[in-house]
Amino acid sequence: MLTKDTVKYYAAPTFFLLMLLDGQFTRLLENWSRNYYIANAHLLLLGLMCGCMVLSKRYMIITAVVLGLLFDMYYVGVLGIYTVALPLSVWLMYALADTLYRNVFTMFFGMIIFVTLFELITLGIQVLFKLTDVSDTFFISRFLGPTLLINMLLFIIFIFPFKKLFVIK
C-alpha cells in the first residue's frame, strides 16, 4: 500500500526520467518527419498532472523549478524558459484541481489546455527576449497541431499507468 511519503520519494526521479524520455521522443519524431513537423512530447506534463493529485503544492513547484533548470541547461542552453513555464503549469494544475481531477475526460481536456498553454508560454518567453521569430501559421500548423496530436495519443496510452503510479490508498 502506497502512502504520500513513499510517492514523494520516487516521484522526483520519475519526473526526471520522463523529462529525458520527452527529449528523446521529440528528437525521434523530428527525425521521423524530416523536420517538416515539430511535435513535442509532454510525458513530463502528464506525470506532473498525475503527481498534483497526491503530492503537496510546495513539493511539486520546487520539483518543477529544479526540472525546469535542468531542462534549460541540457536542452535549451538558455536559463529561464522552462524554469518559468514548468512551475507556472504546476501552479495552474493546482488552481484548476477541483475541475481537472473529476474523471479521465476532464483530465484529457485539461492536458490539451496545459500543453497549449505550456507551448504558448515558452514561445512567448522566447519571442519576448528575441530568441526566436516565428509566424502564427507555422506555429499552429507545423508545431502546435502535431504536438497536440502526439500528446493526445500519449495521454490515451499512459494515463492509466500514471494514475496507478501516483495513487494513494
LODREN-547292 format. One record per residue (C-alpha): residue in one letter; residue number from 1; x, y, z. Coordinates in Angstrom, 2 decimals. Each point is the difference from the previous one (the first is absolute). Last residue first. Layout:
[atom A, NUM, [X, Y, Z]]
...
***
This chain:
[atom K, 169, [-4.85, 4.25, -0.79]]
[atom I, 168, [2.23, 2.40, -1.88]]
[atom V, 167, [0.19, -0.05, -3.81]]
[atom F, 166, [3.05, 1.46, -1.75]]
[atom L, 165, [1.23, -3.03, -1.96]]
[atom K, 164, [-3.50, -1.33, -0.63]]
[atom K, 163, [-1.05, 3.37, -1.44]]
[atom F, 162, [3.15, -0.04, -2.13]]
[atom P, 161, [-0.77, -3.49, -1.34]]
[atom F, 160, [-3.59, 1.12, -0.77]]
[atom I, 159, [0.97, 3.24, -1.74]]
[atom F, 158, [2.77, -1.49, -2.16]]
[atom I, 157, [-1.48, -1.15, -3.32]]
[atom I, 156, [-2.92, 2.43, -0.32]]
[atom F, 155, [2.16, 2.90, 1.21]]
[atom L, 154, [2.78, -0.92, -2.43]]
[atom L, 153, [-2.50, 0.06, -2.87]]
[atom M, 152, [-1.31, 3.41, 1.05]]
[atom N, 151, [3.59, 1.14, 0.43]]
[atom I, 150, [0.90, -0.98, -3.56]]
[atom L, 149, [-3.00, 1.85, -1.43]]
[atom L, 148, [0.60, 3.11, 2.12]]
[atom T, 147, [3.63, 0.21, -1.09]]
[atom P, 146, [-0.92, -0.60, -3.65]]
[atom G, 145, [-2.46, 2.93, 0.11]]
[atom L, 144, [2.22, 2.32, 2.06]]
[atom F, 143, [3.09, -0.28, -2.22]]
[atom R, 142, [-0.65, -0.19, -3.73]]
[atom S, 141, [-3.47, 1.50, -0.30]]
[atom I, 140, [-0.24, 2.30, 3.03]]
[atom F, 139, [3.57, 1.27, 0.26]]
[atom F, 138, [0.53, 0.21, -3.75]]
[atom T, 137, [-3.19, 1.98, -0.53]]
[atom D, 136, [0.71, 2.35, 2.90]]
[atom S, 135, [3.42, 0.85, -1.36]]
[atom V, 134, [3.13, -0.61, 2.04]]
[atom D, 133, [2.79, 2.28, 1.15]]
[atom T, 132, [2.28, -1.44, 2.63]]
[atom L, 131, [2.31, 0.98, 2.85]]
[atom K, 130, [-1.31, 3.57, 0.01]]
[atom F, 129, [-0.42, 0.14, 3.79]]
[atom L, 128, [-3.76, 0.41, -0.27]]
[atom V, 127, [-0.18, -2.44, -2.92]]
[atom Q, 126, [1.66, -2.75, 2.06]]
[atom I, 125, [-2.15, 0.74, 3.05]]
[atom G, 124, [-3.16, -0.05, -2.12]]
[atom L, 123, [1.03, -3.26, -1.67]]
[atom T, 122, [0.48, -1.66, 3.39]]
[atom I, 121, [-3.31, 1.36, 1.27]]
[atom L, 120, [-1.89, -0.96, -3.17]]
[atom E, 119, [1.43, -3.53, 0.09]]
[atom F, 118, [-0.97, -0.42, 3.65]]
[atom L, 117, [-3.44, 1.49, -0.61]]
[atom T, 116, [-0.69, -2.44, -2.83]]
[atom V, 115, [1.35, -2.97, 1.97]]
[atom F, 114, [-2.01, 1.05, 3.05]]
[atom I, 113, [-3.24, 0.43, -1.97]]
[atom I, 112, [0.35, -3.38, -1.73]]
[atom M, 111, [0.84, -1.61, 3.35]]
[atom G, 110, [-3.08, 1.58, 1.55]]
[atom F, 109, [-2.08, -1.48, -2.81]]
[atom F, 108, [1.30, -3.45, 0.85]]
[atom M, 107, [-0.24, 0.61, 3.77]]
[atom T, 106, [-3.65, 0.98, -0.44]]
[atom F, 105, [-0.54, -3.24, -1.91]]
[atom V, 104, [1.87, -2.14, 2.54]]
[atom N, 103, [-2.20, 1.09, 2.90]]
[atom R, 102, [-0.53, 2.77, 2.57]]
[atom Y, 101, [3.68, 0.97, 0.24]]
[atom L, 100, [-0.02, 3.18, -2.07]]
[atom T, 99, [-2.94, 1.92, 1.41]]
[atom D, 98, [1.02, 0.15, 3.66]]
[atom A, 97, [3.70, -0.02, -0.95]]
[atom L, 96, [-0.13, 3.11, -2.19]]
[atom A, 95, [2.25, 2.16, 2.21]]
[atom Y, 94, [2.16, -3.04, 0.80]]
[atom M, 93, [0.60, -0.73, -3.68]]
[atom L, 92, [0.56, 3.73, -0.61]]
[atom W, 91, [2.79, -0.02, 2.62]]
[atom V, 90, [1.54, -3.02, -1.71]]
[atom S, 89, [-0.08, 1.81, -3.36]]
[atom L, 88, [1.62, 3.09, 1.54]]
[atom P, 87, [2.64, -2.22, 1.59]]
[atom L, 86, [0.78, -1.53, -3.44]]
[atom A, 85, [-0.05, 3.23, -2.05]]
[atom V, 84, [2.34, 2.12, 2.15]]
[atom T, 83, [2.96, -2.38, 0.25]]
[atom Y, 82, [-0.93, -1.16, -3.50]]
[atom I, 81, [1.00, 3.35, -1.48]]
[atom G, 80, [2.36, 1.23, 2.70]]
[atom L, 79, [3.48, -1.16, -0.84]]
[atom V, 78, [1.00, -0.03, -3.66]]
[atom G, 77, [1.86, -3.11, -1.19]]
[atom V, 76, [-3.20, -1.62, -1.22]]
[atom Y, 75, [0.37, -3.74, 0.51]]
[atom Y, 74, [2.34, -0.64, 2.94]]
[atom M, 73, [0.12, 3.28, 1.90]]
[atom D, 72, [-3.63, 0.96, -0.60]]
[atom F, 71, [-1.26, -3.49, 0.83]]
[atom L, 70, [2.09, -0.10, 3.18]]
[atom L, 69, [-1.34, 3.40, 1.07]]
[atom G, 68, [-3.57, -1.05, -0.80]]
[atom L, 67, [0.49, -3.25, 1.94]]
[atom V, 66, [1.14, 1.98, 3.05]]
[atom V, 65, [-2.89, 2.48, -0.31]]
[atom A, 64, [-2.53, -2.82, -0.55]]
[atom T, 63, [1.26, -1.88, 3.08]]
[atom I, 62, [-0.36, 3.15, 2.10]]
[atom I, 61, [-3.53, 0.49, -1.39]]
[atom M, 60, [-0.95, -3.63, 0.66]]
[atom Y, 59, [1.30, -0.09, 3.57]]
[atom R, 58, [-1.69, 3.30, 0.91]]
[atom K, 57, [-3.33, -1.04, -1.52]]
[atom S, 56, [-0.05, -3.23, 1.96]]
[atom L, 55, [-0.22, -3.36, -1.72]]
[atom V, 54, [-3.10, -2.08, -0.74]]
[atom M, 53, [-1.89, 1.35, -3.02]]
[atom C, 52, [2.88, 2.26, -1.00]]
[atom G, 51, [2.02, -3.10, -0.86]]
[atom C, 50, [-2.47, -0.93, -2.75]]
[atom M, 49, [0.38, 3.43, -1.61]]
[atom L, 48, [3.75, -0.11, 0.48]]
[atom G, 47, [0.14, -3.36, -1.77]]
[atom L, 46, [-2.08, 1.32, -2.89]]
[atom L, 45, [2.19, 3.10, -0.20]]
[atom L, 44, [3.10, -2.21, 0.00]]
[atom L, 43, [-1.46, -2.18, -2.75]]
[atom H, 42, [-0.08, 3.12, -2.14]]
[atom A, 41, [1.15, -1.08, -3.46]]
[atom N, 40, [0.84, 2.93, -2.25]]
[atom A, 39, [-1.03, -0.36, -3.63]]
[atom I, 38, [1.86, 1.95, -2.67]]
[atom Y, 37, [-1.17, -0.64, -3.54]]
[atom Y, 36, [2.26, 0.37, -3.03]]
[atom N, 35, [3.10, -1.04, 1.99]]
[atom R, 34, [0.39, -3.22, -2.01]]
[atom S, 33, [-3.32, -1.27, 1.46]]
[atom W, 32, [1.73, -3.02, 1.58]]
[atom N, 31, [3.00, 2.07, 1.04]]
[atom E, 30, [-2.23, 2.48, 1.82]]
[atom L, 29, [-2.01, -2.83, 1.60]]
[atom L, 28, [3.16, -1.69, 1.29]]
[atom R, 27, [1.29, 3.30, 1.36]]
[atom T, 26, [-3.28, 0.50, 1.87]]
[atom F, 25, [0.16, -3.54, 1.40]]
[atom Q, 24, [3.53, 0.59, 1.27]]
[atom G, 23, [-0.88, 3.30, 1.65]]
[atom D, 22, [-3.19, -1.29, 1.57]]
[atom L, 21, [1.78, -3.14, 1.24]]
[atom L, 20, [2.53, 2.18, 1.84]]
[atom M, 19, [-2.76, 2.01, 1.65]]
[atom L, 18, [-1.87, -3.21, 0.87]]
[atom L, 17, [3.14, -1.32, 1.73]]
[atom F, 16, [0.24, 3.22, 2.01]]
[atom F, 15, [-3.69, -0.26, 0.94]]
[atom T, 14, [0.55, -3.57, 1.18]]
[atom P, 13, [3.05, 1.07, 2.02]]
[atom A, 12, [-2.17, 2.70, 1.65]]
[atom A, 11, [-2.98, -2.29, 0.66]]
[atom Y, 10, [1.92, -2.89, 1.61]]
[atom Y, 9, [0.40, 1.46, 3.47]]
[atom K, 8, [-3.24, 2.00, 0.17]]
[atom V, 7, [-2.02, -3.06, -0.97]]
[atom T, 6, [1.38, -1.80, 3.07]]
[atom D, 5, [-0.89, 2.87, 2.34]]
[atom K, 4, [-3.51, 0.43, -1.45]]
[atom T, 3, [-0.73, -3.62, 0.78]]
[atom L, 2, [-0.07, -3.03, -2.24]]
[atom M, 1, [-1.41, -3.36, 1.05]]
***
